[in-house]
């Protein structure tokens, strides 16, 4: 039986455990055995983005050591973490003849969840059903960092019973941006306000009363947008794509 390693991500582990469970459920239904290395921690992206390269290297070294003990592809429900493994780890060790090959070996094994389903398994229909309207926000690391966009869209197009509508200006950042939302909260809040306005514009006010569920591929975007909707007392929901694809 094919097996994969699940890299769960900090935010999913702490705040959105249903996302991780959905990934496991889907992969197991597809005949994939899912393993979980308990020694795994943060991928190191927050420290990397903050410019703390020494600290980021220490986290990266730990992560590489953890997954070197394992075999199979590494699947993560986060374009952000996939980008960290694929691009930032090799950058961290660019001048290190010992660690660079090890970093590249890890990055070569890593797939964002929808990327793994579509590119590796050649699957775009996992048997999901949804009675309602779906729209999609591509996170910055997923869209621009690892060039994954058609994969989640193909999977959403095959969710039975769902009506898909395009999100206006979908490619724009939601305002989370990792530590950017902490360092520049005013700018982050404005981008979030714009994203929520675009979400409301994604369906006609004369529709049947249904409001769209916003689908994302990163827990950071999920937390940020859902928080804004909650504070504004909006009816729209935000869900990780794994939860949508696990709905039957």
Secondary structure, DSSP 4 states (H G I P E B T S, - for coil): --EEEEE--HHHHHH-HHHHHHHHHHHHHTT-EEE--TT----SHHHHHTT-HHHHHHHHHHHHHHHHT--SEEEES-HHHHHIIIIIHHHHTTT-TTHHHHHHHHHHHEEEHHHIIIIIS-------EEEEEEEE---HIIIIIS---HHHHHHHHT-EEEEE-PPTTTTS--S-TTTHHHHTHHHHHHHHHHHHHHHHTTS-TTSSS--PEEEES-HHHHHHHHHHHHHTT---EEEEHHHHHT--
